[in-house]
Amino acid sequence: MLSRVAPWLASRKDGATAGVDVRVLGGQDTDRLRELAQEDNVANVFMLSHLATAGTAGPTLGGASILGVFDGGELVGACWTGANLVPVQLDPEFAGLVAQHVHRSGRRFASIFGPADTVLALYGRLEQLGQLAHDVRAEQPLMTIAGPPAVTANPSLGFSQLADFDKILPACAAMFEEEVATRRSLEPGVLQPEGGRADQAGALPRAPEQRRPGDV
C-alpha cells in the first residue's frame, strides 16, 4: 500500500514550511474559511454544508474541529477532523503538517475523502505514523450535473419520520458495511445521542403515501 502514496511522502523540503502554522479554527475564522471553501464549491460541498448548518468554524458539540493551515498569517488550507478527515483547498505539500497534528491528538478516523492528491498525501504521512487503512481508493469519482436531469424525478419520494428509525438503522449499517468493509454495531451504547438520531432519520427519503408510523 505504501507504494501507492509514496510520491507524496516527502513533498516538502527541509525549511520549506517555515512560517506555516496549523491550529484549530474558531468562530473568528468562519468568514475566511467560507471564502476558502467557495474557491471550489463542488469539491468542498461537505464543508460548505457544515458552515451553512452550524454557522461557525469553531469546534462542534460532538467533538469535531477544523484545522487551519496558515502561511504568513493567511489561511491557505483547512481540514475537517471528526469521524472523518476532509481536506479543504489543502495543498498536498502541507498535508504532512496536518497529518502530524491529527496524529498527536490520538484520534482515529473512519476515512479520508477529498481531492486525490491531498488525500493520498495525508494518508501517506499517517501510514508512516502507524495509522493503516483497510483500503486506498486512489480513483473515486466525484460526479456533478450541470444541466437538466436526464431522468424524471420520482414524485413519490418524501422524508422519513423518527418512528421509522429502528427499521432504517439496519439498512444504513448494511450499506456502511458494504461500502467501507467495516461492520458497525447496532447496540444502543454505540448509537449517537437522541438528537443526532432524529436528525439522521429525518433526512432519509421515503414514500409520502406510506407515512404511517412504522412503514418504510
PyMOL commands that place a pseudoatom at each C-alpha (Angstrom):
pseudoatom trace, name=CA, resn=MET, resi=1, chain=A, elem=C, hetatm=0, pos=[0.000, 0.000, 0.000]
pseudoatom trace, name=CA, resn=LEU, resi=2, chain=A, elem=C, hetatm=0, pos=[2.898, 2.341, 0.746]
pseudoatom trace, name=CA, resn=SER, resi=3, chain=A, elem=C, hetatm=0, pos=[3.903, 2.373, -2.927]
pseudoatom trace, name=CA, resn=ARG, resi=4, chain=A, elem=C, hetatm=0, pos=[0.547, 3.928, -3.827]
pseudoatom trace, name=CA, resn=VAL, resi=5, chain=A, elem=C, hetatm=0, pos=[1.180, 7.010, -1.717]
pseudoatom trace, name=CA, resn=ALA, resi=6, chain=A, elem=C, hetatm=0, pos=[4.984, 7.204, -1.785]
pseudoatom trace, name=CA, resn=PRO, resi=7, chain=A, elem=C, hetatm=0, pos=[5.214, 10.156, -4.241]
pseudoatom trace, name=CA, resn=TRP, resi=8, chain=A, elem=C, hetatm=0, pos=[3.706, 12.434, -1.582]
pseudoatom trace, name=CA, resn=LEU, resi=9, chain=A, elem=C, hetatm=0, pos=[5.687, 11.342, 1.472]
pseudoatom trace, name=CA, resn=ALA, resi=10, chain=A, elem=C, hetatm=0, pos=[8.468, 13.916, 1.194]
pseudoatom trace, name=CA, resn=SER, resi=11, chain=A, elem=C, hetatm=0, pos=[6.686, 16.651, -0.719]
pseudoatom trace, name=CA, resn=ARG, resi=12, chain=A, elem=C, hetatm=0, pos=[8.141, 19.475, 1.391]
pseudoatom trace, name=CA, resn=LYS, resi=13, chain=A, elem=C, hetatm=0, pos=[11.867, 20.101, 1.522]
pseudoatom trace, name=CA, resn=ASP, resi=14, chain=A, elem=C, hetatm=0, pos=[13.551, 20.994, 4.796]
pseudoatom trace, name=CA, resn=GLY, resi=15, chain=A, elem=C, hetatm=0, pos=[12.804, 24.594, 5.719]
pseudoatom trace, name=CA, resn=ALA, resi=16, chain=A, elem=C, hetatm=0, pos=[10.042, 24.938, 3.142]
pseudoatom trace, name=CA, resn=THR, resi=17, chain=A, elem=C, hetatm=0, pos=[7.385, 25.050, 5.873]
pseudoatom trace, name=CA, resn=ALA, resi=18, chain=A, elem=C, hetatm=0, pos=[8.947, 27.985, 7.687]
pseudoatom trace, name=CA, resn=GLY, resi=19, chain=A, elem=C, hetatm=0, pos=[6.213, 30.440, 8.625]
pseudoatom trace, name=CA, resn=VAL, resi=20, chain=A, elem=C, hetatm=0, pos=[3.497, 27.800, 8.209]
pseudoatom trace, name=CA, resn=ASP, resi=21, chain=A, elem=C, hetatm=0, pos=[1.310, 27.164, 11.246]
pseudoatom trace, name=CA, resn=VAL, resi=22, chain=A, elem=C, hetatm=0, pos=[-1.508, 24.684, 11.930]
pseudoatom trace, name=CA, resn=ARG, resi=23, chain=A, elem=C, hetatm=0, pos=[-4.164, 25.398, 14.555]
pseudoatom trace, name=CA, resn=VAL, resi=24, chain=A, elem=C, hetatm=0, pos=[-7.785, 24.665, 15.382]
pseudoatom trace, name=CA, resn=LEU, resi=25, chain=A, elem=C, hetatm=0, pos=[-10.112, 27.247, 13.847]
pseudoatom trace, name=CA, resn=GLY, resi=26, chain=A, elem=C, hetatm=0, pos=[-12.558, 29.264, 15.896]
pseudoatom trace, name=CA, resn=GLY, resi=27, chain=A, elem=C, hetatm=0, pos=[-15.608, 31.361, 15.239]
pseudoatom trace, name=CA, resn=GLN, resi=28, chain=A, elem=C, hetatm=0, pos=[-13.466, 34.300, 14.181]
pseudoatom trace, name=CA, resn=ASP, resi=29, chain=A, elem=C, hetatm=0, pos=[-12.206, 32.263, 11.223]
pseudoatom trace, name=CA, resn=THR, resi=30, chain=A, elem=C, hetatm=0, pos=[-15.650, 31.451, 9.808]
pseudoatom trace, name=CA, resn=ASP, resi=31, chain=A, elem=C, hetatm=0, pos=[-15.799, 34.041, 7.030]
pseudoatom trace, name=CA, resn=ARG, resi=32, chain=A, elem=C, hetatm=0, pos=[-12.320, 33.270, 5.760]
pseudoatom trace, name=CA, resn=LEU, resi=33, chain=A, elem=C, hetatm=0, pos=[-12.971, 29.526, 5.831]
pseudoatom trace, name=CA, resn=ARG, resi=34, chain=A, elem=C, hetatm=0, pos=[-16.172, 30.004, 3.857]
pseudoatom trace, name=CA, resn=GLU, resi=35, chain=A, elem=C, hetatm=0, pos=[-14.302, 32.072, 1.269]
pseudoatom trace, name=CA, resn=LEU, resi=36, chain=A, elem=C, hetatm=0, pos=[-11.656, 29.373, 1.033]
pseudoatom trace, name=CA, resn=ALA, resi=37, chain=A, elem=C, hetatm=0, pos=[-14.232, 26.608, 0.562]
pseudoatom trace, name=CA, resn=GLN, resi=38, chain=A, elem=C, hetatm=0, pos=[-16.088, 28.630, -2.071]
pseudoatom trace, name=CA, resn=GLU, resi=39, chain=A, elem=C, hetatm=0, pos=[-12.994, 28.515, -4.274]
pseudoatom trace, name=CA, resn=ASP, resi=40, chain=A, elem=C, hetatm=0, pos=[-14.325, 25.089, -5.317]
pseudoatom trace, name=CA, resn=ASN, resi=41, chain=A, elem=C, hetatm=0, pos=[-17.991, 24.690, -4.407]
pseudoatom trace, name=CA, resn=VAL, resi=42, chain=A, elem=C, hetatm=0, pos=[-18.166, 21.117, -5.677]
pseudoatom trace, name=CA, resn=ALA, resi=43, chain=A, elem=C, hetatm=0, pos=[-15.066, 19.664, -4.035]
pseudoatom trace, name=CA, resn=ASN, resi=44, chain=A, elem=C, hetatm=0, pos=[-15.859, 21.447, -0.769]
pseudoatom trace, name=CA, resn=VAL, resi=45, chain=A, elem=C, hetatm=0, pos=[-19.597, 20.807, -0.576]
pseudoatom trace, name=CA, resn=PHE, resi=46, chain=A, elem=C, hetatm=0, pos=[-19.161, 18.923, 2.719]
pseudoatom trace, name=CA, resn=MET, resi=47, chain=A, elem=C, hetatm=0, pos=[-17.562, 21.917, 4.431]
pseudoatom trace, name=CA, resn=LEU, resi=48, chain=A, elem=C, hetatm=0, pos=[-19.945, 24.432, 2.889]
pseudoatom trace, name=CA, resn=SER, resi=49, chain=A, elem=C, hetatm=0, pos=[-22.889, 22.351, 4.082]
pseudoatom trace, name=CA, resn=HIS, resi=50, chain=A, elem=C, hetatm=0, pos=[-21.444, 22.235, 7.586]
pseudoatom trace, name=CA, resn=LEU, resi=51, chain=A, elem=C, hetatm=0, pos=[-20.930, 26.004, 7.668]
pseudoatom trace, name=CA, resn=ALA, resi=52, chain=A, elem=C, hetatm=0, pos=[-24.458, 26.594, 6.399]
pseudoatom trace, name=CA, resn=THR, resi=53, chain=A, elem=C, hetatm=0, pos=[-25.827, 24.413, 9.194]
pseudoatom trace, name=CA, resn=ALA, resi=54, chain=A, elem=C, hetatm=0, pos=[-23.525, 25.262, 12.097]
pseudoatom trace, name=CA, resn=GLY, resi=55, chain=A, elem=C, hetatm=0, pos=[-22.780, 28.857, 11.161]
pseudoatom trace, name=CA, resn=THR, resi=56, chain=A, elem=C, hetatm=0, pos=[-19.288, 28.707, 12.639]
pseudoatom trace, name=CA, resn=ALA, resi=57, chain=A, elem=C, hetatm=0, pos=[-15.827, 27.294, 12.001]
pseudoatom trace, name=CA, resn=GLY, resi=58, chain=A, elem=C, hetatm=0, pos=[-15.454, 26.577, 15.709]
pseudoatom trace, name=CA, resn=PRO, resi=59, chain=A, elem=C, hetatm=0, pos=[-15.418, 23.086, 17.251]
pseudoatom trace, name=CA, resn=THR, resi=60, chain=A, elem=C, hetatm=0, pos=[-18.719, 21.217, 17.376]
pseudoatom trace, name=CA, resn=LEU, resi=61, chain=A, elem=C, hetatm=0, pos=[-20.513, 19.902, 20.446]
pseudoatom trace, name=CA, resn=GLY, resi=62, chain=A, elem=C, hetatm=0, pos=[-19.803, 16.402, 19.154]
pseudoatom trace, name=CA, resn=GLY, resi=63, chain=A, elem=C, hetatm=0, pos=[-16.054, 16.927, 19.360]
pseudoatom trace, name=CA, resn=ALA, resi=64, chain=A, elem=C, hetatm=0, pos=[-15.215, 17.616, 15.716]
pseudoatom trace, name=CA, resn=SER, resi=65, chain=A, elem=C, hetatm=0, pos=[-12.990, 20.540, 14.825]
pseudoatom trace, name=CA, resn=ILE, resi=66, chain=A, elem=C, hetatm=0, pos=[-11.467, 22.183, 11.773]
pseudoatom trace, name=CA, resn=LEU, resi=67, chain=A, elem=C, hetatm=0, pos=[-7.730, 22.627, 11.419]
pseudoatom trace, name=CA, resn=GLY, resi=68, chain=A, elem=C, hetatm=0, pos=[-6.491, 25.671, 9.562]
pseudoatom trace, name=CA, resn=VAL, resi=69, chain=A, elem=C, hetatm=0, pos=[-3.152, 25.948, 7.777]
pseudoatom trace, name=CA, resn=PHE, resi=70, chain=A, elem=C, hetatm=0, pos=[-1.735, 29.463, 7.883]
pseudoatom trace, name=CA, resn=ASP, resi=71, chain=A, elem=C, hetatm=0, pos=[1.147, 30.637, 5.715]
pseudoatom trace, name=CA, resn=GLY, resi=72, chain=A, elem=C, hetatm=0, pos=[2.422, 34.009, 6.832]
pseudoatom trace, name=CA, resn=GLY, resi=73, chain=A, elem=C, hetatm=0, pos=[-0.792, 34.514, 8.799]
pseudoatom trace, name=CA, resn=GLU, resi=74, chain=A, elem=C, hetatm=0, pos=[-3.077, 33.798, 5.824]
pseudoatom trace, name=CA, resn=LEU, resi=75, chain=A, elem=C, hetatm=0, pos=[-5.458, 30.835, 5.824]
pseudoatom trace, name=CA, resn=VAL, resi=76, chain=A, elem=C, hetatm=0, pos=[-4.349, 28.750, 2.840]
pseudoatom trace, name=CA, resn=GLY, resi=77, chain=A, elem=C, hetatm=0, pos=[-5.960, 25.396, 3.631]
pseudoatom trace, name=CA, resn=ALA, resi=78, chain=A, elem=C, hetatm=0, pos=[-8.109, 23.568, 6.146]
pseudoatom trace, name=CA, resn=CYS, resi=79, chain=A, elem=C, hetatm=0, pos=[-9.122, 20.080, 7.193]
pseudoatom trace, name=CA, resn=TRP, resi=80, chain=A, elem=C, hetatm=0, pos=[-12.244, 18.815, 8.951]
pseudoatom trace, name=CA, resn=THR, resi=81, chain=A, elem=C, hetatm=0, pos=[-11.305, 16.436, 11.760]
pseudoatom trace, name=CA, resn=GLY, resi=82, chain=A, elem=C, hetatm=0, pos=[-14.281, 14.495, 13.042]
pseudoatom trace, name=CA, resn=ALA, resi=83, chain=A, elem=C, hetatm=0, pos=[-15.256, 10.912, 12.342]
pseudoatom trace, name=CA, resn=ASN, resi=84, chain=A, elem=C, hetatm=0, pos=[-13.520, 11.522, 9.001]
pseudoatom trace, name=CA, resn=LEU, resi=85, chain=A, elem=C, hetatm=0, pos=[-10.749, 13.745, 7.685]
pseudoatom trace, name=CA, resn=VAL, resi=86, chain=A, elem=C, hetatm=0, pos=[-11.904, 16.109, 4.932]
pseudoatom trace, name=CA, resn=PRO, resi=87, chain=A, elem=C, hetatm=0, pos=[-9.299, 18.473, 3.434]
pseudoatom trace, name=CA, resn=VAL, resi=88, chain=A, elem=C, hetatm=0, pos=[-10.423, 21.857, 2.108]
pseudoatom trace, name=CA, resn=GLN, resi=89, chain=A, elem=C, hetatm=0, pos=[-8.249, 23.567, -0.520]
pseudoatom trace, name=CA, resn=LEU, resi=90, chain=A, elem=C, hetatm=0, pos=[-5.278, 21.956, 1.181]
pseudoatom trace, name=CA, resn=ASP, resi=91, chain=A, elem=C, hetatm=0, pos=[-2.072, 21.870, -0.849]
pseudoatom trace, name=CA, resn=PRO, resi=92, chain=A, elem=C, hetatm=0, pos=[-0.644, 18.333, -0.753]
pseudoatom trace, name=CA, resn=GLU, resi=93, chain=A, elem=C, hetatm=0, pos=[2.653, 19.897, 0.285]
pseudoatom trace, name=CA, resn=PHE, resi=94, chain=A, elem=C, hetatm=0, pos=[1.084, 20.958, 3.592]
pseudoatom trace, name=CA, resn=ALA, resi=95, chain=A, elem=C, hetatm=0, pos=[-0.675, 17.631, 4.181]
pseudoatom trace, name=CA, resn=GLY, resi=96, chain=A, elem=C, hetatm=0, pos=[2.191, 16.248, 6.247]
pseudoatom trace, name=CA, resn=LEU, resi=97, chain=A, elem=C, hetatm=0, pos=[1.833, 19.063, 8.781]
pseudoatom trace, name=CA, resn=VAL, resi=98, chain=A, elem=C, hetatm=0, pos=[-1.879, 18.370, 9.158]
pseudoatom trace, name=CA, resn=ALA, resi=99, chain=A, elem=C, hetatm=0, pos=[-1.291, 14.622, 9.457]
pseudoatom trace, name=CA, resn=GLN, resi=100, chain=A, elem=C, hetatm=0, pos=[1.232, 15.129, 12.245]
pseudoatom trace, name=CA, resn=HIS, resi=101, chain=A, elem=C, hetatm=0, pos=[-1.171, 17.438, 14.084]
pseudoatom trace, name=CA, resn=VAL, resi=102, chain=A, elem=C, hetatm=0, pos=[-4.088, 14.994, 13.955]
pseudoatom trace, name=CA, resn=HIS, resi=103, chain=A, elem=C, hetatm=0, pos=[-1.822, 12.088, 14.888]
pseudoatom trace, name=CA, resn=ARG, resi=104, chain=A, elem=C, hetatm=0, pos=[-0.719, 13.885, 18.042]
pseudoatom trace, name=CA, resn=SER, resi=105, chain=A, elem=C, hetatm=0, pos=[-4.381, 14.216, 19.028]
pseudoatom trace, name=CA, resn=GLY, resi=106, chain=A, elem=C, hetatm=0, pos=[-4.585, 10.431, 19.347]
pseudoatom trace, name=CA, resn=ARG, resi=107, chain=A, elem=C, hetatm=0, pos=[-7.786, 10.250, 17.305]
pseudoatom trace, name=CA, resn=ARG, resi=108, chain=A, elem=C, hetatm=0, pos=[-8.615, 7.616, 14.714]
pseudoatom trace, name=CA, resn=PHE, resi=109, chain=A, elem=C, hetatm=0, pos=[-10.672, 8.306, 11.612]
pseudoatom trace, name=CA, resn=ALA, resi=110, chain=A, elem=C, hetatm=0, pos=[-13.108, 6.197, 9.620]
pseudoatom trace, name=CA, resn=SER, resi=111, chain=A, elem=C, hetatm=0, pos=[-11.996, 7.636, 6.289]
pseudoatom trace, name=CA, resn=ILE, resi=112, chain=A, elem=C, hetatm=0, pos=[-10.269, 10.460, 4.451]
pseudoatom trace, name=CA, resn=PHE, resi=113, chain=A, elem=C, hetatm=0, pos=[-12.103, 11.860, 1.455]
pseudoatom trace, name=CA, resn=GLY, resi=114, chain=A, elem=C, hetatm=0, pos=[-11.485, 14.743, -0.904]
pseudoatom trace, name=CA, resn=PRO, resi=115, chain=A, elem=C, hetatm=0, pos=[-9.178, 15.568, -3.851]
pseudoatom trace, name=CA, resn=ALA, resi=116, chain=A, elem=C, hetatm=0, pos=[-6.998, 12.526, -4.539]
pseudoatom trace, name=CA, resn=ASP, resi=117, chain=A, elem=C, hetatm=0, pos=[-3.598, 14.231, -4.355]
pseudoatom trace, name=CA, resn=THR, resi=118, chain=A, elem=C, hetatm=0, pos=[-4.276, 15.703, -0.932]
pseudoatom trace, name=CA, resn=VAL, resi=119, chain=A, elem=C, hetatm=0, pos=[-5.945, 12.578, 0.445]
pseudoatom trace, name=CA, resn=LEU, resi=120, chain=A, elem=C, hetatm=0, pos=[-3.019, 10.414, -0.641]
pseudoatom trace, name=CA, resn=ALA, resi=121, chain=A, elem=C, hetatm=0, pos=[-0.581, 12.880, 0.875]
pseudoatom trace, name=CA, resn=LEU, resi=122, chain=A, elem=C, hetatm=0, pos=[-2.451, 12.884, 4.185]
pseudoatom trace, name=CA, resn=TYR, resi=123, chain=A, elem=C, hetatm=0, pos=[-2.640, 9.129, 4.291]
pseudoatom trace, name=CA, resn=GLY, resi=124, chain=A, elem=C, hetatm=0, pos=[0.982, 8.728, 3.244]
pseudoatom trace, name=CA, resn=ARG, resi=125, chain=A, elem=C, hetatm=0, pos=[2.115, 10.552, 6.365]
pseudoatom trace, name=CA, resn=LEU, resi=126, chain=A, elem=C, hetatm=0, pos=[-0.460, 8.896, 8.639]
pseudoatom trace, name=CA, resn=GLU, resi=127, chain=A, elem=C, hetatm=0, pos=[0.660, 5.498, 7.384]
pseudoatom trace, name=CA, resn=GLN, resi=128, chain=A, elem=C, hetatm=0, pos=[4.217, 6.368, 8.344]
pseudoatom trace, name=CA, resn=LEU, resi=129, chain=A, elem=C, hetatm=0, pos=[2.896, 7.202, 11.799]
pseudoatom trace, name=CA, resn=GLY, resi=130, chain=A, elem=C, hetatm=0, pos=[1.197, 3.829, 12.133]
pseudoatom trace, name=CA, resn=GLN, resi=131, chain=A, elem=C, hetatm=0, pos=[-2.395, 4.577, 11.095]
pseudoatom trace, name=CA, resn=LEU, resi=132, chain=A, elem=C, hetatm=0, pos=[-3.228, 1.992, 8.447]
pseudoatom trace, name=CA, resn=ALA, resi=133, chain=A, elem=C, hetatm=0, pos=[-6.234, 1.964, 6.128]
pseudoatom trace, name=CA, resn=HIS, resi=134, chain=A, elem=C, hetatm=0, pos=[-8.326, -1.048, 5.141]
pseudoatom trace, name=CA, resn=ASP, resi=135, chain=A, elem=C, hetatm=0, pos=[-8.239, 0.155, 1.544]
pseudoatom trace, name=CA, resn=VAL, resi=136, chain=A, elem=C, hetatm=0, pos=[-6.893, 3.043, -0.540]
pseudoatom trace, name=CA, resn=ARG, resi=137, chain=A, elem=C, hetatm=0, pos=[-9.150, 4.167, -3.381]
pseudoatom trace, name=CA, resn=ALA, resi=138, chain=A, elem=C, hetatm=0, pos=[-6.954, 6.456, -5.437]
pseudoatom trace, name=CA, resn=GLU, resi=139, chain=A, elem=C, hetatm=0, pos=[-9.630, 6.903, -8.110]
pseudoatom trace, name=CA, resn=GLN, resi=140, chain=A, elem=C, hetatm=0, pos=[-13.001, 7.744, -6.563]
pseudoatom trace, name=CA, resn=PRO, resi=141, chain=A, elem=C, hetatm=0, pos=[-15.078, 9.860, -8.998]
pseudoatom trace, name=CA, resn=LEU, resi=142, chain=A, elem=C, hetatm=0, pos=[-16.993, 12.920, -7.789]
pseudoatom trace, name=CA, resn=MET, resi=143, chain=A, elem=C, hetatm=0, pos=[-19.942, 13.349, -10.121]
pseudoatom trace, name=CA, resn=THR, resi=144, chain=A, elem=C, hetatm=0, pos=[-21.887, 16.534, -10.766]
pseudoatom trace, name=CA, resn=ILE, resi=145, chain=A, elem=C, hetatm=0, pos=[-24.691, 17.621, -13.070]
pseudoatom trace, name=CA, resn=ALA, resi=146, chain=A, elem=C, hetatm=0, pos=[-24.604, 20.908, -14.966]
pseudoatom trace, name=CA, resn=GLY, resi=147, chain=A, elem=C, hetatm=0, pos=[-27.854, 20.709, -16.934]
pseudoatom trace, name=CA, resn=PRO, resi=148, chain=A, elem=C, hetatm=0, pos=[-31.411, 19.428, -16.638]
pseudoatom trace, name=CA, resn=PRO, resi=149, chain=A, elem=C, hetatm=0, pos=[-31.577, 15.857, -15.270]
pseudoatom trace, name=CA, resn=ALA, resi=150, chain=A, elem=C, hetatm=0, pos=[-31.944, 13.124, -17.873]
pseudoatom trace, name=CA, resn=VAL, resi=151, chain=A, elem=C, hetatm=0, pos=[-34.192, 11.112, -15.546]
pseudoatom trace, name=CA, resn=THR, resi=152, chain=A, elem=C, hetatm=0, pos=[-37.552, 12.350, -14.303]
pseudoatom trace, name=CA, resn=ALA, resi=153, chain=A, elem=C, hetatm=0, pos=[-37.635, 12.805, -10.541]
pseudoatom trace, name=CA, resn=ASN, resi=154, chain=A, elem=C, hetatm=0, pos=[-39.755, 10.345, -8.578]
pseudoatom trace, name=CA, resn=PRO, resi=155, chain=A, elem=C, hetatm=0, pos=[-42.652, 12.399, -7.145]
pseudoatom trace, name=CA, resn=SER, resi=156, chain=A, elem=C, hetatm=0, pos=[-43.433, 9.723, -4.551]
pseudoatom trace, name=CA, resn=LEU, resi=157, chain=A, elem=C, hetatm=0, pos=[-40.263, 10.350, -2.538]
pseudoatom trace, name=CA, resn=GLY, resi=158, chain=A, elem=C, hetatm=0, pos=[-40.662, 12.158, 0.754]
pseudoatom trace, name=CA, resn=PHE, resi=159, chain=A, elem=C, hetatm=0, pos=[-38.958, 12.237, 4.149]
pseudoatom trace, name=CA, resn=SER, resi=160, chain=A, elem=C, hetatm=0, pos=[-38.854, 9.639, 6.869]
pseudoatom trace, name=CA, resn=GLN, resi=161, chain=A, elem=C, hetatm=0, pos=[-40.090, 10.119, 10.408]
pseudoatom trace, name=CA, resn=LEU, resi=162, chain=A, elem=C, hetatm=0, pos=[-38.415, 9.298, 13.693]
pseudoatom trace, name=CA, resn=ALA, resi=163, chain=A, elem=C, hetatm=0, pos=[-40.817, 6.376, 14.068]
pseudoatom trace, name=CA, resn=ASP, resi=164, chain=A, elem=C, hetatm=0, pos=[-39.017, 4.777, 11.109]
pseudoatom trace, name=CA, resn=PHE, resi=165, chain=A, elem=C, hetatm=0, pos=[-35.619, 4.895, 12.801]
pseudoatom trace, name=CA, resn=ASP, resi=166, chain=A, elem=C, hetatm=0, pos=[-35.420, 1.313, 14.065]
pseudoatom trace, name=CA, resn=LYS, resi=167, chain=A, elem=C, hetatm=0, pos=[-36.173, -0.046, 10.599]
pseudoatom trace, name=CA, resn=ILE, resi=168, chain=A, elem=C, hetatm=0, pos=[-33.895, 2.351, 8.741]
pseudoatom trace, name=CA, resn=LEU, resi=169, chain=A, elem=C, hetatm=0, pos=[-30.873, 1.871, 11.020]
pseudoatom trace, name=CA, resn=PRO, resi=170, chain=A, elem=C, hetatm=0, pos=[-30.123, -1.760, 9.998]
pseudoatom trace, name=CA, resn=ALA, resi=171, chain=A, elem=C, hetatm=0, pos=[-30.303, -0.756, 6.328]
pseudoatom trace, name=CA, resn=CYS, resi=172, chain=A, elem=C, hetatm=0, pos=[-27.860, 2.096, 6.951]
pseudoatom trace, name=CA, resn=ALA, resi=173, chain=A, elem=C, hetatm=0, pos=[-25.497, -0.236, 8.811]
pseudoatom trace, name=CA, resn=ALA, resi=174, chain=A, elem=C, hetatm=0, pos=[-25.620, -2.751, 5.960]
pseudoatom trace, name=CA, resn=MET, resi=175, chain=A, elem=C, hetatm=0, pos=[-24.896, -0.032, 3.407]
pseudoatom trace, name=CA, resn=PHE, resi=176, chain=A, elem=C, hetatm=0, pos=[-21.962, 1.187, 5.509]
pseudoatom trace, name=CA, resn=GLU, resi=177, chain=A, elem=C, hetatm=0, pos=[-20.546, -2.332, 5.763]
pseudoatom trace, name=CA, resn=GLU, resi=178, chain=A, elem=C, hetatm=0, pos=[-20.796, -2.908, 2.013]
pseudoatom trace, name=CA, resn=GLU, resi=179, chain=A, elem=C, hetatm=0, pos=[-19.151, 0.436, 1.222]
pseudoatom trace, name=CA, resn=VAL, resi=180, chain=A, elem=C, hetatm=0, pos=[-16.418, 0.594, 3.875]
pseudoatom trace, name=CA, resn=ALA, resi=181, chain=A, elem=C, hetatm=0, pos=[-15.999, -3.132, 4.629]
pseudoatom trace, name=CA, resn=THR, resi=182, chain=A, elem=C, hetatm=0, pos=[-16.296, -2.456, 8.358]
pseudoatom trace, name=CA, resn=ARG, resi=183, chain=A, elem=C, hetatm=0, pos=[-19.211, -3.719, 10.419]
pseudoatom trace, name=CA, resn=ARG, resi=184, chain=A, elem=C, hetatm=0, pos=[-20.984, -1.165, 12.608]
pseudoatom trace, name=CA, resn=SER, resi=185, chain=A, elem=C, hetatm=0, pos=[-22.552, -2.343, 15.860]
pseudoatom trace, name=CA, resn=LEU, resi=186, chain=A, elem=C, hetatm=0, pos=[-26.250, -1.653, 16.362]
pseudoatom trace, name=CA, resn=GLU, resi=187, chain=A, elem=C, hetatm=0, pos=[-26.002, -1.860, 20.135]
pseudoatom trace, name=CA, resn=PRO, resi=188, chain=A, elem=C, hetatm=0, pos=[-27.578, 1.153, 21.911]
pseudoatom trace, name=CA, resn=GLY, resi=189, chain=A, elem=C, hetatm=0, pos=[-24.277, 2.057, 23.537]
pseudoatom trace, name=CA, resn=VAL, resi=190, chain=A, elem=C, hetatm=0, pos=[-22.644, 2.949, 20.231]
pseudoatom trace, name=CA, resn=LEU, resi=191, chain=A, elem=C, hetatm=0, pos=[-25.500, 4.968, 18.771]
pseudoatom trace, name=CA, resn=GLN, resi=192, chain=A, elem=C, hetatm=0, pos=[-25.424, 8.733, 18.646]
pseudoatom trace, name=CA, resn=PRO, resi=193, chain=A, elem=C, hetatm=0, pos=[-27.325, 10.865, 21.160]
pseudoatom trace, name=CA, resn=GLU, resi=194, chain=A, elem=C, hetatm=0, pos=[-31.064, 11.053, 20.605]
pseudoatom trace, name=CA, resn=GLY, resi=195, chain=A, elem=C, hetatm=0, pos=[-30.905, 14.418, 18.858]
pseudoatom trace, name=CA, resn=GLY, resi=196, chain=A, elem=C, hetatm=0, pos=[-28.409, 13.147, 16.307]
pseudoatom trace, name=CA, resn=ARG, resi=197, chain=A, elem=C, hetatm=0, pos=[-30.523, 10.071, 15.670]
pseudoatom trace, name=CA, resn=ALA, resi=198, chain=A, elem=C, hetatm=0, pos=[-33.569, 12.196, 14.963]
pseudoatom trace, name=CA, resn=ASP, resi=199, chain=A, elem=C, hetatm=0, pos=[-31.679, 14.402, 12.524]
pseudoatom trace, name=CA, resn=GLN, resi=200, chain=A, elem=C, hetatm=0, pos=[-30.395, 11.398, 10.612]
pseudoatom trace, name=CA, resn=ALA, resi=201, chain=A, elem=C, hetatm=0, pos=[-33.749, 9.656, 10.429]
pseudoatom trace, name=CA, resn=GLY, resi=202, chain=A, elem=C, hetatm=0, pos=[-35.499, 12.825, 9.325]
pseudoatom trace, name=CA, resn=ALA, resi=203, chain=A, elem=C, hetatm=0, pos=[-33.226, 13.209, 6.322]
pseudoatom trace, name=CA, resn=LEU, resi=204, chain=A, elem=C, hetatm=0, pos=[-33.836, 9.798, 4.777]
pseudoatom trace, name=CA, resn=PRO, resi=205, chain=A, elem=C, hetatm=0, pos=[-36.258, 9.639, 1.827]
pseudoatom trace, name=CA, resn=ARG, resi=206, chain=A, elem=C, hetatm=0, pos=[-39.401, 7.562, 1.861]
pseudoatom trace, name=CA, resn=ALA, resi=207, chain=A, elem=C, hetatm=0, pos=[-42.705, 7.486, 0.015]
pseudoatom trace, name=CA, resn=PRO, resi=208, chain=A, elem=C, hetatm=0, pos=[-45.202, 10.102, 1.313]
pseudoatom trace, name=CA, resn=GLU, resi=209, chain=A, elem=C, hetatm=0, pos=[-48.178, 7.801, 0.774]
pseudoatom trace, name=CA, resn=GLN, resi=210, chain=A, elem=C, hetatm=0, pos=[-46.593, 5.424, 3.316]
pseudoatom trace, name=CA, resn=ARG, resi=211, chain=A, elem=C, hetatm=0, pos=[-46.195, 7.908, 6.135]
pseudoatom trace, name=CA, resn=ARG, resi=212, chain=A, elem=C, hetatm=0, pos=[-47.860, 5.746, 8.723]
pseudoatom trace, name=CA, resn=PRO, resi=213, chain=A, elem=C, hetatm=0, pos=[-45.578, 5.158, 11.735]
pseudoatom trace, name=CA, resn=GLY, resi=214, chain=A, elem=C, hetatm=0, pos=[-43.554, 2.001, 11.271]
pseudoatom trace, name=CA, resn=ASP, resi=215, chain=A, elem=C, hetatm=0, pos=[-43.889, 1.897, 7.477]
pseudoatom trace, name=CA, resn=VAL, resi=216, chain=A, elem=C, hetatm=0, pos=[-40.755, 2.355, 5.381]
for i in range(1, 216): cmd.bond("trace and resi %d" % i, "trace and resi %d" % (i + 1))
show_as sticks, trace
zoom trace
